[in-house]
Amino acid sequence: MLTGKQKRYLRSLGNEMEPILFVGKEEVTENVVKQADDALLARELIKGRVLQNCADAPQNIALELAEEVKAELVQVIGRNFLLYRKAEEKSKIELP
């Protein structure tokens, strides 16, 4: 579980990022989960976007995806969300 200070730090890092994961009308599929998992392995922190044609709320999509890939949901703003999962080996992001 992330503390408030850690979430604030991750939000500041995510502020400069462009979304690399897009969730569309099919919502959370195996392919989306695989892409998120691969991206988290490579980067630890990813930004995603829920597209307009998605029927479910962005908060629900982000929570479901975080649960599927065993990541922490850092924030949801509008249709964008940030996911964080600490690397098992060398961590690229040092949390305060």
N, CA, C and O atoms as CSV, one atom per row, in Angstrom:
chain,resi,resn,atom,element,x,y,z
A,1,MET,N,N,0.840,-1.178,0.000
A,1,MET,CA,C,0.000,0.000,0.000
A,1,MET,C,C,0.886,1.243,0.000
A,1,MET,O,O,1.841,1.335,0.771
A,2,LEU,N,N,0.571,2.170,-0.848
A,2,LEU,CA,C,1.351,3.399,-0.958
A,2,LEU,C,C,0.883,4.436,0.056
A,2,LEU,O,O,-0.310,4.547,0.341
A,3,THR,N,N,1.830,5.190,0.596
A,3,THR,CA,C,1.485,6.285,1.489
A,3,THR,C,C,1.105,7.508,0.656
A,3,THR,O,O,1.306,7.522,-0.558
A,4,GLY,N,N,0.564,8.518,1.300
A,4,GLY,CA,C,0.192,9.751,0.608
A,4,GLY,C,C,1.395,10.430,-0.025
A,4,GLY,O,O,1.309,10.959,-1.133
A,5,LYS,N,N,2.513,10.412,0.684
A,5,LYS,CA,C,3.734,11.035,0.168
A,5,LYS,C,C,4.230,10.302,-1.079
A,5,LYS,O,O,4.661,10.937,-2.041
A,6,GLN,N,N,4.172,8.986,-1.065
A,6,GLN,CA,C,4.606,8.197,-2.217
A,6,GLN,C,C,3.690,8.428,-3.416
A,6,GLN,O,O,4.158,8.552,-4.547
A,7,LYS,N,N,2.379,8.486,-3.161
A,7,LYS,CA,C,1.437,8.748,-4.251
A,7,LYS,C,C,1.681,10.135,-4.847
A,7,LYS,O,O,1.627,10.308,-6.064
A,8,ARG,N,N,1.944,11.103,-4.004
A,8,ARG,CA,C,2.209,12.464,-4.475
A,8,ARG,C,C,3.445,12.476,-5.370
A,8,ARG,O,O,3.459,13.140,-6.407
A,9,TYR,N,N,4.478,11.742,-4.970
A,9,TYR,CA,C,5.705,11.656,-5.757
A,9,TYR,C,C,5.434,10.991,-7.118
A,9,TYR,O,O,5.900,11.467,-8.153
A,10,LEU,N,N,4.681,9.890,-7.100
A,10,LEU,CA,C,4.364,9.185,-8.350
A,10,LEU,C,C,3.487,10.042,-9.259
A,10,LEU,O,O,3.652,10.015,-10.479
A,11,ARG,N,N,2.557,10.801,-8.681
A,11,ARG,CA,C,1.722,11.700,-9.490
A,11,ARG,C,C,2.579,12.753,-10.176
A,11,ARG,O,O,2.322,13.117,-11.323
A,12,SER,N,N,3.607,13.247,-9.470
A,12,SER,CA,C,4.484,14.251,-10.079
A,12,SER,C,C,5.252,13.650,-11.251
A,12,SER,O,O,5.466,14.324,-12.259
A,13,LEU,N,N,5.667,12.393,-11.133
A,13,LEU,CA,C,6.351,11.712,-12.243
A,13,LEU,C,C,5.386,11.470,-13.406
A,13,LEU,O,O,5.760,11.624,-14.569
A,14,GLY,N,N,4.165,11.097,-13.093
A,14,GLY,CA,C,3.173,10.800,-14.110
A,14,GLY,C,C,2.659,12.028,-14.830
A,14,GLY,O,O,2.095,11.924,-15.919
A,15,ASN,N,N,2.850,13.181,-14.231
A,15,ASN,CA,C,2.372,14.429,-14.815
A,15,ASN,C,C,2.997,14.685,-16.185
A,15,ASN,O,O,2.344,15.251,-17.062
A,16,GLU,N,N,4.223,14.287,-16.377
A,16,GLU,CA,C,4.956,14.522,-17.620
A,16,GLU,C,C,4.765,13.406,-18.649
A,16,GLU,O,O,5.173,13.545,-19.802
A,17,MET,N,N,4.149,12.309,-18.235
A,17,MET,CA,C,4.029,11.142,-19.112
A,17,MET,C,C,2.868,11.274,-20.088
A,17,MET,O,O,1.885,11.965,-19.822
A,18,GLU,N,N,3.005,10.599,-21.215
A,18,GLU,CA,C,1.921,10.453,-22.183
A,18,GLU,C,C,1.289,9.076,-21.954
A,18,GLU,O,O,1.996,8.132,-21.601
A,19,PRO,N,N,-0.020,8.945,-22.149
A,19,PRO,CA,C,-0.655,7.627,-21.987
A,19,PRO,C,C,-0.085,6.613,-22.988
A,19,PRO,O,O,0.084,6.916,-24.169
A,20,ILE,N,N,0.205,5.417,-22.495
A,20,ILE,CA,C,0.719,4.359,-23.373
A,20,ILE,C,C,-0.256,3.185,-23.455
A,20,ILE,O,O,-0.072,2.274,-24.262
A,21,LEU,N,N,-1.286,3.211,-22.619
A,21,LEU,CA,C,-2.266,2.132,-22.578
A,21,LEU,C,C,-3.648,2.724,-22.809
A,21,LEU,O,O,-4.041,3.676,-22.133
A,22,PHE,N,N,-4.378,2.170,-23.752
A,22,PHE,CA,C,-5.705,2.692,-24.078
A,22,PHE,C,C,-6.743,1.596,-23.918
A,22,PHE,O,O,-6.578,0.495,-24.444
A,23,VAL,N,N,-7.817,1.897,-23.190
A,23,VAL,CA,C,-8.904,0.946,-22.959
A,23,VAL,C,C,-10.111,1.438,-23.742
A,23,VAL,O,O,-10.577,2.559,-23.538
A,24,GLY,N,N,-10.618,0.593,-24.639
A,24,GLY,CA,C,-11.726,0.978,-25.516
A,24,GLY,C,C,-13.040,0.328,-25.135
A,24,GLY,O,O,-13.267,-0.015,-23.975
A,25,LYS,N,N,-13.901,0.163,-26.123
A,25,LYS,CA,C,-15.261,-0.313,-25.865
A,25,LYS,C,C,-15.323,-1.739,-25.349
A,25,LYS,O,O,-16.311,-2.121,-24.723
A,26,GLU,N,N,-14.294,-2.531,-25.597
A,26,GLU,CA,C,-14.284,-3.903,-25.089
A,26,GLU,C,C,-13.839,-3.973,-23.634
A,26,GLU,O,O,-13.840,-5.045,-23.029
A,27,GLU,N,N,-13.464,-2.843,-23.083
A,27,GLU,CA,C,-13.044,-2.692,-21.690
A,27,GLU,C,C,-11.798,-3.521,-21.391
A,27,GLU,O,O,-10.888,-3.574,-22.219
A,28,VAL,N,N,-11.737,-4.166,-20.231
A,28,VAL,CA,C,-10.521,-4.866,-19.806
A,28,VAL,C,C,-10.516,-6.279,-20.383
A,28,VAL,O,O,-11.190,-7.175,-19.875
A,29,THR,N,N,-9.741,-6.461,-21.457
A,29,THR,CA,C,-9.616,-7.762,-22.112
A,29,THR,C,C,-8.270,-8.376,-21.746
A,29,THR,O,O,-7.443,-7.739,-21.094
A,30,GLU,N,N,-8.060,-9.617,-22.170
A,30,GLU,CA,C,-6.781,-10.288,-21.917
A,30,GLU,C,C,-5.634,-9.510,-22.549
A,30,GLU,O,O,-4.553,-9.401,-21.971
A,31,ASN,N,N,-5.877,-8.971,-23.734
A,31,ASN,CA,C,-4.849,-8.219,-24.445
A,31,ASN,C,C,-4.462,-6.953,-23.678
A,31,ASN,O,O,-3.278,-6.630,-23.576
A,32,VAL,N,N,-5.444,-6.241,-23.143
A,32,VAL,CA,C,-5.173,-5.021,-22.370
A,32,VAL,C,C,-4.389,-5.370,-21.102
A,32,VAL,O,O,-3.451,-4.664,-20.733
A,33,VAL,N,N,-4.774,-6.453,-20.446
A,33,VAL,CA,C,-4.073,-6.893,-19.233
A,33,VAL,C,C,-2.623,-7.250,-19.564
A,33,VAL,O,O,-1.707,-6.889,-18.825
A,34,LYS,N,N,-2.419,-7.961,-20.677
A,34,LYS,CA,C,-1.052,-8.346,-21.096
A,34,LYS,C,C,-0.211,-7.111,-21.401
A,34,LYS,O,O,0.948,-7.031,-20.994
A,35,GLN,N,N,-0.795,-6.144,-22.121
A,35,GLN,CA,C,-0.065,-4.914,-22.434
A,35,GLN,C,C,0.307,-4.156,-21.161
A,35,GLN,O,O,1.428,-3.663,-21.033
A,36,ALA,N,N,-0.627,-4.064,-20.230
A,36,ALA,CA,C,-0.372,-3.361,-18.967
A,36,ALA,C,C,0.719,-4.069,-18.176
A,36,ALA,O,O,1.605,-3.424,-17.617
A,37,ASP,N,N,0.655,-5.400,-18.130
A,37,ASP,CA,C,1.646,-6.174,-17.391
A,37,ASP,C,C,3.039,-5.991,-17.982
A,37,ASP,O,O,4.008,-5.794,-17.248
A,38,ASP,N,N,3.141,-6.056,-19.310
A,38,ASP,CA,C,4.429,-5.870,-19.980
A,38,ASP,C,C,4.973,-4.464,-19.749
A,38,ASP,O,O,6.165,-4.289,-19.498
A,39,ALA,N,N,4.103,-3.468,-19.833
A,39,ALA,CA,C,4.529,-2.081,-19.633
A,39,ALA,C,C,4.990,-1.854,-18.191
A,39,ALA,O,O,5.969,-1.145,-17.958
A,40,LEU,N,N,4.293,-2.451,-17.230
A,40,LEU,CA,C,4.692,-2.298,-15.826
A,40,LEU,C,C,6.029,-2.984,-15.549
A,40,LEU,O,O,6.820,-2.498,-14.741
A,41,LEU,N,N,6.284,-4.112,-16.216
A,41,LEU,CA,C,7.579,-4.782,-16.064
A,41,LEU,C,C,8.712,-3.887,-16.561
A,41,LEU,O,O,9.786,-3.830,-15.961
A,42,ALA,N,N,8.455,-3.196,-17.656
A,42,ALA,CA,C,9.486,-2.357,-18.267
A,42,ALA,C,C,9.649,-1.012,-17.561
A,42,ALA,O,O,10.764,-0.499,-17.470
A,43,ARG,N,N,8.558,-0.435,-17.061
A,43,ARG,CA,C,8.597,0.953,-16.582
A,43,ARG,C,C,8.250,1.169,-15.124
A,43,ARG,O,O,8.665,2.178,-14.554
A,44,GLU,N,N,7.517,0.281,-14.498
A,44,GLU,CA,C,7.005,0.408,-13.131
A,44,GLU,C,C,5.826,1.371,-12.994
A,44,GLU,O,O,4.902,1.093,-12.229
A,45,LEU,N,N,5.834,2.486,-13.710
A,45,LEU,CA,C,4.756,3.477,-13.639
A,45,LEU,C,C,4.240,3.718,-15.050
A,45,LEU,O,O,5.006,4.088,-15.940
A,46,ILE,N,N,2.939,3.509,-15.258
A,46,ILE,CA,C,2.365,3.736,-16.582
A,46,ILE,C,C,1.123,4.609,-16.481
A,46,ILE,O,O,0.421,4.628,-15.469
A,47,LYS,N,N,0.882,5.326,-17.564
A,47,LYS,CA,C,-0.318,6.148,-17.658
A,47,LYS,C,C,-1.218,5.532,-18.715
A,47,LYS,O,O,-0.770,5.166,-19.802
A,48,GLY,N,N,-2.493,5.427,-18.374
A,48,GLY,CA,C,-3.461,4.876,-19.305
A,48,GLY,C,C,-4.611,5.838,-19.512
A,48,GLY,O,O,-4.795,6.788,-18.752
A,49,ARG,N,N,-5.380,5.575,-20.553
A,49,ARG,CA,C,-6.540,6.413,-20.857
A,49,ARG,C,C,-7.720,5.512,-21.218
A,49,ARG,O,O,-7.584,4.551,-21.975
A,50,VAL,N,N,-8.872,5.851,-20.658
A,50,VAL,CA,C,-10.111,5.166,-21.010
A,50,VAL,C,C,-10.762,5.989,-22.117
A,50,VAL,O,O,-11.063,7.167,-21.924
A,51,LEU,N,N,-10.976,5.373,-23.265
A,51,LEU,CA,C,-11.519,6.080,-24.419
A,51,LEU,C,C,-13.003,6.397,-24.247
A,51,LEU,O,O,-13.684,5.788,-23.421
A,52,GLN,N,N,-13.498,7.355,-25.032
A,52,GLN,CA,C,-14.884,7.811,-24.949
A,52,GLN,C,C,-15.892,6.703,-25.223
A,52,GLN,O,O,-16.990,6.715,-24.665
A,53,ASN,N,N,-15.533,5.744,-26.077
A,53,ASN,CA,C,-16.490,4.702,-26.449
A,53,ASN,C,C,-16.603,3.584,-25.407
A,53,ASN,O,O,-17.319,2.608,-25.632
A,54,CYS,N,N,-15.921,3.709,-24.293
A,54,CYS,CA,C,-16.004,2.734,-23.210
A,54,CYS,C,C,-17.236,3.045,-22.358
A,54,CYS,O,O,-17.431,4.187,-21.940
A,55,ALA,N,N,-18.062,2.036,-22.103
A,55,ALA,CA,C,-19.322,2.245,-21.393
A,55,ALA,C,C,-19.133,2.434,-19.889
A,55,ALA,O,O,-19.894,3.174,-19.266
A,56,ASP,N,N,-18.139,1.784,-19.297
A,56,ASP,CA,C,-17.933,1.842,-17.849
A,56,ASP,C,C,-17.173,3.107,-17.450
A,56,ASP,O,O,-16.529,3.741,-18.286
A,57,ALA,N,N,-17.249,3.464,-16.189
A,57,ALA,CA,C,-16.574,4.649,-15.658
A,57,ALA,C,C,-15.062,4.410,-15.597
A,57,ALA,O,O,-14.631,3.294,-15.306
A,58,PRO,N,N,-14.255,5.435,-15.864
A,58,PRO,CA,C,-12.798,5.289,-15.811
A,58,PRO,C,C,-12.289,4.767,-14.464
A,58,PRO,O,O,-11.346,3.977,-14.426
A,59,GLN,N,N,-12.901,5.199,-13.365
A,59,GLN,CA,C,-12.492,4.726,-12.033
A,59,GLN,C,C,-12.640,3.207,-11.927
A,59,GLN,O,O,-11.748,2.528,-11.416
A,60,ASN,N,N,-13.762,2.678,-12.408
A,60,ASN,CA,C,-14.005,1.234,-12.348
A,60,ASN,C,C,-13.036,0.458,-13.229
A,60,ASN,O,O,-12.529,-0.592,-12.832
A,61,ILE,N,N,-12.783,0.975,-14.419
A,61,ILE,CA,C,-11.845,0.325,-15.345
A,61,ILE,C,C,-10.454,0.289,-14.730
A,61,ILE,O,O,-9.791,-0.748,-14.752
A,62,ALA,N,N,-10.010,1.411,-14.184
A,62,ALA,CA,C,-8.667,1.500,-13.596
A,62,ALA,C,C,-8.529,0.557,-12.396
A,62,ALA,O,O,-7.501,-0.101,-12.241
A,63,LEU,N,N,-9.549,0.491,-11.558
A,63,LEU,CA,C,-9.510,-0.425,-10.411
A,63,LEU,C,C,-9.445,-1.877,-10.853
A,63,LEU,O,O,-8.675,-2.662,-10.299
A,64,GLU,N,N,-10.245,-2.240,-11.844
A,64,GLU,CA,C,-10.258,-3.609,-12.351
A,64,GLU,C,C,-8.909,-3.978,-12.959
A,64,GLU,O,O,-8.391,-5.069,-12.721
A,65,LEU,N,N,-8.351,-3.073,-13.736
A,65,LEU,CA,C,-7.060,-3.326,-14.373
A,65,LEU,C,C,-5.947,-3.440,-13.333
A,65,LEU,O,O,-5.087,-4.315,-13.435
A,66,ALA,N,N,-5.961,-2.567,-12.342
A,66,ALA,CA,C,-4.955,-2.622,-11.267
A,66,ALA,C,C,-5.020,-3.961,-10.541
A,66,ALA,O,O,-3.987,-4.547,-10.216
A,67,GLU,N,N,-6.217,-4.435,-10.290
A,67,GLU,CA,C,-6.389,-5.718,-9.613
A,67,GLU,C,C,-5.867,-6.862,-10.476
A,67,GLU,O,O,-5.219,-7.777,-9.967
A,68,GLU,N,N,-6.143,-6.816,-11.772
A,68,GLU,CA,C,-5.712,-7.872,-12.694
A,68,GLU,C,C,-4.185,-7.986,-12.777
A,68,GLU,O,O,-3.648,-9.092,-12.825
A,69,VAL,N,N,-3.491,-6.849,-12.793
A,69,VAL,CA,C,-2.026,-6.870,-12.953
A,69,VAL,C,C,-1.290,-6.738,-11.620
A,69,VAL,O,O,-0.065,-6.623,-11.592
A,70,LYS,N,N,-2.040,-6.756,-10.520
A,70,LYS,CA,C,-1.472,-6.652,-9.162
A,70,LYS,C,C,-0.629,-5.388,-9.004
A,70,LYS,O,O,0.517,-5.427,-8.556
A,71,ALA,N,N,-1.239,-4.266,-9.389
A,71,ALA,CA,C,-0.566,-2.968,-9.305
A,71,ALA,C,C,-1.370,-2.049,-8.388
A,71,ALA,O,O,-2.515,-2.335,-8.036
A,72,GLU,N,N,-0.741,-0.944,-8.014
A,72,GLU,CA,C,-1.405,0.079,-7.205
A,72,GLU,C,C,-1.996,1.127,-8.131
A,72,GLU,O,O,-1.327,1.587,-9.057
A,73,LEU,N,N,-3.232,1.505,-7.890
A,73,LEU,CA,C,-3.843,2.614,-8.614
A,73,LEU,C,C,-3.421,3.893,-7.903
A,73,LEU,O,O,-3.792,4.125,-6.753
A,74,VAL,N,N,-2.644,4.719,-8.596
A,74,VAL,CA,C,-2.118,5.948,-8.003
A,74,VAL,C,C,-3.157,7.063,-8.077
A,74,VAL,O,O,-3.416,7.738,-7.080
A,75,GLN,N,N,-3.748,7.258,-9.247
A,75,GLN,CA,C,-4.755,8.305,-9.391
A,75,GLN,C,C,-5.589,8.100,-10.641
A,75,GLN,O,O,-5.181,7.423,-11.585
A,76,VAL,N,N,-6.768,8.704,-10.619
A,76,VAL,CA,C,-7.634,8.779,-11.798
A,76,VAL,C,C,-8.052,10.228,-11.927
A,76,VAL,O,O,-8.660,10.789,-11.015
A,77,ILE,N,N,-7.726,10.836,-13.062
A,77,ILE,CA,C,-8.147,12.208,-13.346
A,77,ILE,C,C,-8.838,12.189,-14.695
A,77,ILE,O,O,-8.224,11.878,-15.716
A,78,GLY,N,N,-10.117,12.521,-14.692
A,78,GLY,CA,C,-10.874,12.479,-15.938
A,78,GLY,C,C,-10.886,11.076,-16.490
A,78,GLY,O,O,-11.391,10.159,-15.842
A,79,ARG,N,N,-10.340,10.891,-17.671
A,79,ARG,CA,C,-10.272,9.572,-18.301
A,79,ARG,C,C,-8.864,8.969,-18.223
A,79,ARG,O,O,-8.630,7.881,-18.750
A,80,ASN,N,N,-7.934,9.662,-17.575
A,80,ASN,CA,C,-6.562,9.169,-17.435
A,80,ASN,C,C,-6.352,8.543,-16.060
A,80,ASN,O,O,-6.967,8.944,-15.072
A,81,PHE,N,N,-5.459,7.542,-16.024
A,81,PHE,CA,C,-5.133,6.907,-14.747
A,81,PHE,C,C,-3.661,6.522,-14.717
A,81,PHE,O,O,-3.031,6.337,-15.758
A,82,LEU,N,N,-3.125,6.404,-13.506
A,82,LEU,CA,C,-1.739,5.995,-13.299
A,82,LEU,C,C,-1.716,4.690,-12.516
A,82,LEU,O,O,-2.415,4.547,-11.513
A,83,LEU,N,N,-0.906,3.734,-12.979
A,83,LEU,CA,C,-0.706,2.473,-12.280
A,83,LEU,C,C,0.769,2.328,-11.932
A,83,LEU,O,O,1.643,2.688,-12.721
A,84,TYR,N,N,1.040,1.795,-10.733
A,84,TYR,CA,C,2.416,1.585,-10.283
A,84,TYR,C,C,2.550,0.166,-9.736
A,84,TYR,O,O,1.703,-0.313,-8.982
A,85,ARG,N,N,3.639,-0.490,-10.136
A,85,ARG,CA,C,3.998,-1.785,-9.558
A,85,ARG,C,C,5.508,-1.828,-9.416
A,85,ARG,O,O,6.236,-1.664,-10.395
A,86,LYS,N,N,5.975,-2.048,-8.203
A,86,LYS,CA,C,7.416,-2.082,-7.931
A,86,LYS,C,C,8.052,-3.250,-8.664
A,86,LYS,O,O,7.504,-4.351,-8.694
A,87,ALA,N,N,9.213,-2.999,-9.254
A,87,ALA,CA,C,9.950,-4.046,-9.968
A,87,ALA,C,C,10.451,-5.082,-8.969
A,87,ALA,O,O,10.780,-4.757,-7.829
A,88,GLU,N,N,10.502,-6.330,-9.414
A,88,GLU,CA,C,10.948,-7.395,-8.527
A,88,GLU,C,C,12.459,-7.386,-8.360
A,88,GLU,O,O,12.975,-7.803,-7.323
A,89,GLU,N,N,13.171,-6.912,-9.380
A,89,GLU,CA,C,14.625,-6.856,-9.282
A,89,GLU,C,C,15.053,-5.412,-9.022
A,89,GLU,O,O,14.694,-4.840,-7.993
A,90,LYS,N,N,15.802,-4.826,-9.925
A,90,LYS,CA,C,16.253,-3.442,-9.743
A,90,LYS,C,C,15.107,-2.470,-9.978
A,90,LYS,O,O,14.490,-2.457,-11.043
A,91,SER,N,N,14.840,-1.670,-8.978
A,91,SER,CA,C,13.767,-0.687,-9.088
A,91,SER,C,C,14.298,0.584,-9.727
A,91,SER,O,O,15.337,1.106,-9.322
A,92,LYS,N,N,13.578,1.081,-10.729
A,92,LYS,CA,C,13.980,2.316,-11.410
A,92,LYS,C,C,13.503,3.552,-10.655
A,92,LYS,O,O,14.107,4.622,-10.742
A,93,ILE,N,N,12.416,3.388,-9.917
A,93,ILE,CA,C,11.823,4.510,-9.197
A,93,ILE,C,C,12.054,4.300,-7.694
A,93,ILE,O,O,11.615,3.305,-7.117
A,94,GLU,N,N,12.741,5.242,-7.091
A,94,GLU,CA,C,12.965,5.197,-5.647
A,94,GLU,C,C,11.889,6.027,-4.962
A,94,GLU,O,O,11.826,7.243,-5.141
A,95,LEU,N,N,11.049,5.372,-4.182
A,95,LEU,CA,C,9.980,6.077,-3.491
A,95,LEU,C,C,10.501,6.741,-2.220
A,95,LEU,O,O,11.391,6.207,-1.557
A,96,PRO,N,N,9.948,7.905,-1.879
A,96,PRO,CA,C,10.381,8.590,-0.638
A,96,PRO,C,C,9.905,7.852,0.593
A,96,PRO,O,O,10.176,8.282,1.714
